[in-house]
Amino acid sequence: MLSGATFCITTFGCQMNKHDSERVSGMLQKLGLVPVDTVADSDITVFMTCCVREKADERLLGQVASMKNTPVRKESPFGKRYVCIGGCIGQRDGQALLDQLGHVDLVFGTHNLNEFPLLLQECVEEGIRQASVRDGRADFPDNMPESREHAWAAWLPITVGCNNFCSYCVVPYVRGREISRPFEEIATLAQTYVAEGVKEITLLGQNVNSYGRDLYGKPRFDDVLDAVSASGVDRIRFATSHPKDLTDSVIERFATLNNLMPALHLPIQSGSDVILQAMNRNYSAKHYLDLIEKLRQARPDIALSTDIIVGFPGETEDDFLQTCEIVEQVGYTQVFTFIYSKRANTPAAELVDNTPREVILERFERLRTIVENGALAANKTYEGQRREVLFEGAAKKGTLVAAGKSEHGLTVHAEVESESLLESLKGSIVPVQIDEAKTWYLVGKILDS
């Protein structure tokens, strides 16, 4: 009954959610469903959700509510559009979503992703409107088909879940405790991807640095990097890396592995030790800066990005200024800034904060200016350089400007002469002369190889 129907997936949140969406797409296509780009063209719409910040909840509720006004397509085999919610909000809220949103048909959690096809079949064929959410999992979730967004790039999860319990974060509650994928599976899968033509592998985990502690008694992320490097893949990246577990041996790999890209996302969250302690981050600002120094000794050209929360309960002006000082000192190419979002059932939600909202917003704007100035200054260092760019497609639909990522993870734009050339560049690593730096991207021209 499902075969031939169309589906659309909308994804919120992190790379792990994006990979989960690729798995959902793979499972649906295995059932004979056809992917489409818009909700209006879909018979089945799936929302893969994030609940790390309140804004993600608001976006989901807004988009689901708007679907009441989206007509069912005339060719629909069902006479209606089925709406499914998965991911972290599905795991957290379960039945409450069905109670709140009367036109949602199915809710499933992060721990039973592999059951989604069966649940959907029950929903469509037997008319069962349900929320199915498991409390946890016993082993690493694998053996699910996937449909990658790009044939030349692959997400490779090596852990799921998190044991860190940062005081503001819901991830351990909706993703569960940390579980590592067996080392041999990772190495084999990397080799398989390379045989399929993948040029860039991104290793995923809520904290990749602690990989293997549950299986082998100690972290083995450095061994994972060695094994994936040995696959011969052109490019390796990883996310996310927790400062408290970033070891010297992992840092050394930036100097010794040629296909480990010189880019690292290392969230600091705050530059104040008082706030870091309240966040339960388990490192100090000095420890973080020592890591930055070691990284730059190993790979002087490494590009660094980070996450920062403004307005954590109790943050003073002095705490905020310490964060600004670190941003200016490190020289990040990109900083993801967020205003603190209270999440129910986290320790930080119990903290009292009397800081006026307008003060927090003013600090956020001050930090944003520092971040933008720093990003532009960092990008200007690439002017005049030749960089190798993995092109992904058009910078903007309908334009003859190709967009891709440099070795340092920076977006690069380059004009091309024709649609056919733009198409042929997809998935290719091509040299580009960088002519101009913008705040969030670089502009250059394609060189002859």
C-alpha positions in Angstrom: 0.0 0.0 0.0 2.9 2.4 0.7 4.8 1.7 -2.6 4.6 4.6 -5.0 3.6 7.1 -2.4 5.7 10.2 -1.9 7.5 11.5 1.2 9.3 14.6 2.4 11.6 14.9 5.4 12.3 18.1 7.3 15.3 18.0 9.6 16.1 20.3 12.6 19.3 20.2 14.6 22.7 18.6 14.5 24.5 16.3 12.1 23.3 13.2 14.0 19.7 14.3 13.1 20.7 14.8 9.5 22.1 11.2 9.5 19.0 9.9 11.1 17.0 11.6 8.3 19.2 9.8 5.7 18.3 6.5 7.5 14.6 7.3 7.4 14.9 8.2 3.7 16.7 4.9 3.1 14.1 2.9 4.9 11.2 4.6 3.1 12.8 4.1 -0.3 13.3 0.4 0.5 9.5 0.2 0.9 9.1 1.7 -2.5 8.2 5.3 -1.5 9.5 8.2 -3.6 11.3 11.2 -2.1 10.1 14.7 -3.0 11.4 18.2 -2.1 8.2 19.9 -0.7 5.5 19.1 1.8 2.9 20.0 -0.7 4.1 17.2 -3.0 4.3 14.6 -0.2 1.8 12.0 0.9 3.9 11.3 4.0 5.7 14.1 5.8 8.4 13.3 8.5 9.8 15.9 10.9 13.2 14.8 12.4 13.4 17.1 15.4 15.9 18.7 17.9 15.0 19.8 21.4 18.3 21.4 22.5 16.8 24.9 22.3 13.3 26.3 22.7 13.3 27.8 19.2 13.4 24.3 17.7 10.2 23.4 19.5 8.6 26.6 18.2 9.7 25.9 14.6 8.3 22.4 14.8 4.9 23.5 16.2 4.7 26.3 13.7 5.4 24.1 10.7 3.1 21.3 11.8 0.3 23.8 12.4 0.8 25.3 9.0 0.2 21.9 7.4 -3.5 22.2 8.2 -3.6 24.7 5.3 -1.5 22.6 2.8 -3.9 20.8 0.4 -3.5 17.1 -0.1 -2.1 16.4 -3.5 -4.7 15.1 -6.0 -2.7 12.0 -6.8 -2.4 10.9 -3.2 -3.2 7.2 -2.8 -4.4 7.8 0.8 -6.7 10.8 0.4 -4.8 12.5 3.2 -1.3 13.4 4.2 0.3 11.4 7.0 2.3 13.5 9.5 5.1 11.8 11.5 7.4 13.3 14.2 10.6 11.6 15.1 14.0 12.6 16.7 14.6 14.2 20.0 11.2 16.0 20.5 9.5 12.7 19.6 11.6 10.9 22.2 10.9 13.6 24.8 7.2 14.3 24.4 5.8 11.0 22.9 2.0 10.8 23.4 1.8 14.4 24.5 2.5 15.4 20.8 -0.5 13.3 19.6 -2.7 14.9 22.3 -1.5 18.4 21.4 -1.5 18.1 17.6 -4.6 16.4 16.4 -3.4 16.1 12.8 -0.2 14.2 13.7 -0.5 10.5 13.0 2.7 9.0 14.3 5.4 9.8 16.9 8.6 7.8 17.3 11.7 8.2 19.3 15.5 8.2 18.9 15.8 4.7 20.4 13.4 3.0 18.0 14.3 4.6 14.7 14.6 1.2 13.1 10.9 0.4 13.9 9.7 3.4 11.9 8.7 1.5 8.7 6.6 -1.0 10.6 5.0 1.7 12.7 4.2 3.7 9.5 2.6 0.6 7.9 0.4 0.1 10.9 -0.6 3.7 10.8 -1.5 3.7 7.1 -2.8 0.2 6.6 -4.6 -0.4 9.9 -5.5 3.2 10.8 -3.5 3.1 14.1 -2.6 6.6 15.3 0.2 6.0 17.8 3.2 7.3 19.7 6.0 4.6 20.1 8.9 5.7 22.3 11.4 3.3 23.9 13.2 4.3 27.1 16.7 3.2 25.9 18.7 0.8 23.8 21.2 -1.9 24.6 23.6 -1.7 21.7 24.7 0.6 18.8 21.9 1.1 16.3 23.1 -0.1 12.9 22.0 -2.2 9.9 19.6 0.4 8.7 19.5 1.4 5.0 20.4 5.0 4.3 20.0 7.4 1.4 22.9 9.9 1.5 22.2 13.5 0.5 25.5 13.5 -1.5 27.1 10.4 -3.0 30.6 11.8 -2.3 30.0 12.6 1.4 29.1 10.3 4.2 28.2 10.6 7.9 29.7 7.8 10.0 28.4 7.7 13.5 30.8 6.1 16.0 28.9 6.8 19.2 25.4 7.6 20.2 24.2 9.2 23.4 26.1 11.2 25.9 27.4 10.7 29.5 28.5 14.3 30.1 25.3 15.8 31.6 26.1 19.4 31.0 23.6 21.2 33.3 21.8 23.0 30.5 21.5 20.0 28.1 18.8 17.5 27.4 20.8 15.2 25.1 21.6 12.5 27.7 17.9 12.3 28.4 16.6 12.0 24.8 19.6 10.3 23.2 20.5 8.1 26.1 23.8 7.0 27.6 26.9 6.8 25.4 27.2 3.6 23.3 30.2 3.1 21.0 30.1 1.3 17.7 32.5 -1.6 17.5 35.9 -0.6 16.1 35.9 -3.2 13.3 32.6 -2.0 12.0 33.8 1.6 11.7 37.0 0.5 9.8 35.0 -1.7 7.5 32.3 0.8 6.8 34.9 3.5 6.0 36.5 1.1 3.4 33.0 0.4 2.0 32.3 4.1 1.6 35.6 4.7 -0.2 34.8 1.8 -2.6 31.5 3.6 -3.3 33.3 6.8 -4.3 32.9 8.7 -1.0 35.5 11.5 -0.8 34.7 12.9 2.6 33.8 11.0 5.8 32.5 12.9 8.9 32.7 10.9 12.1 29.8 11.6 14.4 29.1 11.4 18.1 27.8 13.7 20.9 31.4 13.4 22.2 33.7 11.6 19.7 36.7 12.0 22.0 35.4 9.5 24.5 34.8 6.8 21.8 35.4 3.3 23.1 35.4 3.9 26.8 32.3 1.7 27.3 33.6 -1.1 25.0 37.3 -1.1 25.6 37.8 0.5 29.0 39.6 3.5 27.6 39.0 6.0 24.8 40.2 4.8 21.3 39.3 7.8 19.1 42.9 8.1 18.0 42.8 4.5 16.7 39.5 5.3 14.9 41.2 8.2 13.1 44.1 6.0 12.1 41.8 3.3 10.7 39.6 5.7 8.8 42.7 7.4 7.4 44.0 4.1 6.2 40.9 3.6 4.1 42.3 6.1 1.7 39.4 8.6 1.9 40.4 12.0 0.7 39.0 13.9 3.6 38.1 13.2 7.3 36.2 15.5 9.6 34.6 14.8 13.0 32.0 16.4 15.3 31.5 17.0 18.1 34.7 17.2 20.3 34.4 17.8 24.0 37.4 19.8 25.4 37.7 17.7 28.6 38.4 14.5 26.6 40.6 15.9 23.8 43.9 14.1 24.2 47.4 14.8 23.0 47.3 11.7 20.9 44.2 12.9 19.0 45.8 16.4 18.6 48.9 14.7 17.2 46.8 13.2 14.4 46.3 16.7 12.9 50.1 16.7 12.3 50.5 13.1 11.1 47.3 12.2 9.1 47.3 14.0 5.7 43.6 13.3 5.1 42.5 14.7 8.5 41.3 18.1 7.5 42.8 21.1 9.4 39.5 22.2 11.0 38.0 21.5 14.4 34.8 22.5 16.1 35.6 22.7 19.8 32.7 24.2 21.9 33.8 26.4 24.8 30.3 27.6 25.8 31.7 30.3 28.1 35.1 31.9 28.9 34.3 32.2 32.6 35.4 29.4 35.0 32.5 30.2 37.3 30.0 29.7 34.5 31.8 26.6 33.1 31.6 25.0 36.6 27.9 25.9 36.8 27.4 24.3 33.3 29.2 21.1 34.5 31.7 21.3 31.6 34.6 19.9 33.6 37.4 22.1 32.2 38.7 25.6 32.8 39.3 28.4 30.4 43.0 27.9 30.8 42.7 24.2 29.9 40.8 25.1 26.9 43.4 27.7 25.8 46.2 25.2 26.4 44.4 22.8 24.0 44.2 25.6 21.4 48.0 26.2 21.7 48.7 22.4 21.3 46.4 22.3 18.2 48.2 25.2 16.6 51.6 23.6 17.4 50.4 20.4 15.7 48.8 22.2 12.7 49.6 25.9 12.6 46.9 26.6 9.9 44.1 24.8 11.7 40.7 26.6 11.5 38.7 26.6 14.7 35.0 27.1 15.4 33.0 26.9 18.6 29.7 27.3 20.4 28.9 30.0 23.0 25.9 30.4 25.2 25.0 34.0 26.3 22.8 34.6 29.3 23.4 31.4 31.3 21.8 31.8 34.7 24.0 33.9 37.0 26.3 35.2 34.2 27.7 38.6 35.2 29.2 41.3 33.0 32.6 40.2 34.0 31.8 36.6 33.1 30.6 37.8 29.7 33.7 39.9 29.1 35.9 36.9 29.8 34.1 35.0 27.0 34.6 38.0 24.6 38.3 38.0 25.5 38.7 34.3 24.5 36.8 34.8 21.2 39.2 37.6 20.3 42.3 35.7 21.5 41.5 32.4 19.7 40.5 34.0 16.3 37.7 31.6 15.3 36.6 31.3 11.7 33.1 30.6 12.9 31.2 30.9 16.2 27.7 29.6 16.8 26.2 31.9 19.4 23.0 31.1 21.3 21.0 32.8 24.0 20.5 30.4 26.9 17.3 28.4 26.5 15.8 26.8 29.6 15.1 23.1 29.1 12.7 21.3 31.4 14.2 18.7 33.8 17.8 19.9 33.4 19.7 21.1 36.5 20.1 24.6 35.1 16.4 25.0 34.8 16.3 25.2 38.6 18.8 28.1 38.7 17.4 31.6 39.4 18.6 34.4 37.2 17.5 38.0 37.7 19.5 39.4 34.7 17.1 41.5 32.6 16.3 40.2 29.2 17.4 43.4 27.6 20.8 43.1 29.1 21.2 39.6 27.8 20.2 40.7 24.3 22.6 43.6 24.4 25.4 41.3 25.4 24.5 38.9 22.6 24.7 41.8 20.0 28.1 42.8 21.4 29.4 39.3 21.0 27.9 39.0 17.5 29.9 42.0 16.4 33.1 40.6 17.9 32.4 37.3 16.2 31.8 38.8 12.8 34.9 41.0 13.0 37.0 38.0 14.0 35.6 35.7 11.3 36.3 38.3 8.6 39.8 38.9 9.9 40.4 35.1 10.0 39.1 34.7 6.4 41.3 37.5 5.1 44.3 35.4 5.8 43.3 33.1 3.0 43.3 35.8 0.4 45.8 35.1 -2.3 46.1 31.4 -1.4 45.3 28.4 -3.5 42.8 26.1 -1.7 41.4 22.7 -2.6 37.6 22.9 -2.7 35.1 20.0 -2.6 32.2 21.4 -4.6 28.6 20.6 -3.6 26.5 22.6 -6.1 25.1 26.1 -6.7 25.7 28.8 -4.1 22.1 29.9 -4.8 19.6 28.1 -6.9 19.5 29.4 -10.4 22.9 31.1 -10.3 26.2 30.2 -12.1 28.1 30.3 -8.8 29.5 27.1 -7.5 29.8 26.5 -3.8 31.9 24.1 -1.8 34.1 23.6 1.2 37.8 24.2 1.5 40.1 21.9 3.5 39.5 24.3 6.5 35.8 23.8 6.3 35.2 27.2 4.9 32.5 27.9 2.2 34.0 29.0 -1.1 32.1 30.5 -4.0 33.4 30.5 -7.6 31.8 31.7 -10.8 31.4 29.1 -13.6 30.6 29.5 -17.3 27.7 27.1 -17.7 25.1 24.8 -16.0 26.9 21.8 -17.4 30.2 22.9 -15.8 28.4 23.6 -12.5 26.9 20.1 -12.6 30.2 18.4 -13.4 31.9 20.1 -10.4 29.6 18.4 -7.9 31.6 16.0 -5.8 35.0 17.1 -7.3 37.9 18.5 -5.4 39.2 21.4 -7.5 41.9 24.0 -6.9 40.6 27.6 -6.3 42.5 30.8 -6.1 41.0 32.8 -3.2 40.6 36.5 -4.3 38.3 37.9 -1.6 37.2 37.2 1.9 33.7 37.8 3.1 32.5 37.4 6.7 31.1 33.9 6.3 32.6 32.7 3.0 35.4 33.1 0.5 35.3 34.1 -3.2 37.7 32.8 -5.7 38.3 31.5 -9.2 38.7 27.9 -10.3 42.2 27.0 -11.5 43.4 24.4 -14.0 44.4 21.3 -12.1 
